[in-house]
Amino acid sequence: MTTETAVKADFSEAQRLYQRGLAAARSGQKRVAAGLLTRSLRLDPHNELAWLWLSGVLEEPRQQAFCLQSALRINPANQHAMRGLRVLEERKVLDGGAQPSPGLSQPAEAPIADRTPSEPHESWWVSWRRRRRDMSRARLLLWLFPLIAVGLAIALNRLIALAVMPALPPPAVAAVSVDAFSLPLSTPSVDPILEAEPLSVIEGFTISYLGAVDPLRAGLREATAAYRGATSQPGGSVGYVATTQRLRATVQQALDDLGRLRPPRTLQQAHDDYRKGLELEIQGLDAILEFYGGYNVANANRAAQRFQEARAYIERATAAFSARAQQLAQLSSVSQNTAR
């Protein structure tokens, strides 16, 4: 601990002397700058910029060459030092070679690979502290990323559950207004082929269709309940992917079965709305699966938009199915009480 404190103190003092020498050199006080820079380099001989500035305030060419050579030992790619030595050699003022400045020696010939002329030198203690801090931040990010991903996955799973909830029957069917959905149920128009058929035949056709749709909706309700149960607690993305794929397969099967049904004219719009809602749900589930593949927020946003659109279509179709079923029930009640 004492050694680390001493190293840090020497580096701080070297930097302070370097800054003072730099200010003196810029103000034209060359002798003062030479003294300050020399003292700084005694404490930190690997300060590349200090060697360059010292070469500029010394008068003796051989001492200047010594400083430039020292800078090149730290950074062999230093263009300023190479250009300065080339100028001194062209002037032929280096008789006898470079001469060290009093009290200075060249730094060790082990250049630091990541140092550039614009960077101040760092001691090993400062570099170690910085690396340790960077490693701590990296470990923190490695811990936070899975937590954020799991939280986002849970939120998206809840969103999926809400999107498929419209498949459940509305709690108060009698309160649904037929006019609110722009369905002319009060004066239904039947298929031309059935215009000559008795009312009982038309009602039977409609009841047959609704009887075929109800199992599809029940299957979707069961799949939704299973999905919500599997995603109600935090878990890995692999499990979420498998659960989402199962729900998608169920929705796709319901869509295929619905496409094989022939709806009566009075429920054609509801039939098309329900199919459109299921198609949008499949698109939303596909976007969720893509999100799990790379956790791209754009896929999550696309899934949320598709689920919102699907919910509107399914709610409208469900209300129309319920309203038509209620109307048939009323007609059946009137028929039973009619005097014959």
Summary of the structure (lengths in Angstrom):
residues: 340
radius of gyration: 41.3
end to end distance: 108.9
largest distance: 136.1
contacts: 995
relative contact order: 0.08
helix: 75%
strand: 0%
